[in-house]
Amino acid sequence: MHYYFKGYRGSSGGKKINGYYQFFDGTKIKNIVAKEGKTIIINFTSEVQEGELTISILDSSNGLVANLETNTTGIKEINSDKNQKYRLVIKGTQTKGSFNVIGR
């Protein structure tokens, strides 16, 4: 994981990650473990004032499961067909703003 934050405050623990920043350039990754037959519910919100922010969910084979829309608030449900670790990938490109993602 490589990233650079300026004016950052946030946290990453359990199944949540959030950040508020004046500048973010790079990638942060958060793992979410799912059991077979279970549904993961992802609550998310983000605000992009400058630059570009993408929030993606990848499966254990690095296949794209979903892109979470930025500059909005929403909920995404993911049905896990096997025990696996999903990766939440947050990528900022010279961006200013915030993100908050909670999995349950």
Buried (B, 14 or more C-beta within 10 A) or exposed (E): EEBEBEEEEBEBEEBBBBBBBEBBBEBBBBEBBBEEEEEBEBBBBBBBEEBEBBBBBBBBEEEEBBEBEBEEEEEBEBEBEEEBEBBBBBBBEEBBBBBBBBBE
